[in-house]
Amino acid sequence: MSSTFGKIFTVTTWGESHGLAVGAVVDGCPAGIPLTEADVQEFLDRRRPGQGAVTTARNEKDQVKILSGVFEGKTTGTPISFVVFNEDQHSADYSDVQKWYRPSHADLSYDLKYGFRDYRGGGRSSARETIGRVAAGAVARKFLEKVAGTEFLAWVSSIGDVDCPTFNASDISREAIEASAVRCPDKDASARMEAAILDAKKNADSIGGVVSLLVKNVPAGLGEPVFDRLDALLAQAMLSIPASKGFEIGSGFAAARMKGSEHNDDIFFDGAFHTRTNNAGGSVGGISNGENIFCRIAFKPTATIAQSQKTASRDGENGELLAKGRHDPCVAVRAPVIVESMAALVLADLYLQQKRQSL
């Protein structure tokens, strides 16, 4: 089972949802990047559970400790190790799952692959694994901020059939996103999204959503023209997030309904090359062109719902299971910081690859 992402700037995540702790090891980060536990905690606080009625009731402080790779507030160039101890596990809630497979969870597929699984909260398939990604993403952000001033902003752009209005890049702010209980920067849409989530929760159900990502100040030239295309690596990164089911960049699937004259981005020069529109989403031919990266990621409804569902047991017995545990009624609400973190990991790795091969 591989748990490592990246080629030069790499992250290896470790730990299980109901184990002693979860964490990550970042390798390949250059020395001299300012980094403290507070820098990492800022992002883990955005990911942590127990943030209100629209998230899981599991109450974890998610306090991070940096074990290595930092000295006097700066990275040393050696592996950076993070640990976050689990404090609020209710493993007894998963006793029935030892026998019965939860529909739309990884229980069955893990057993089919390995013949053995950690059934407590899903083990490695739990979204709690993403703590390591967010911690590593904090390092990647600090690096990209120093070398390029790159900025990452992700927000919830739809919940169920409630959509957030389209914003210009200059109109999106972190403050507006974080002021919303559902991380939607539009107040009216935010209120309607929150109502949709609470309605699903009241009816012992869950609901899906879409997260939009905007990356500003992206260096040009990142990505390769064939297999390691920027689009492809972003897609891999986003679709590796638990519960993600779809990825678009730029105009995405809407491009299939357009003509070339509508979709092509006119180029102009004003001291630097730019495009008048951004249907490409910041990546042309698999390489960043210096424009903003814009992506959308679809997240399915939370698989665990407070309803009895038809399933089968490990012994082949057909039956029903009422799954227990504390779960988000909408996973998209806590996903924006994870989306930002995975994008930062992709770009940090590609930046170092580009520096290695360019004069």
Disulfide bonds with the S-S distance in Angstrom:
none
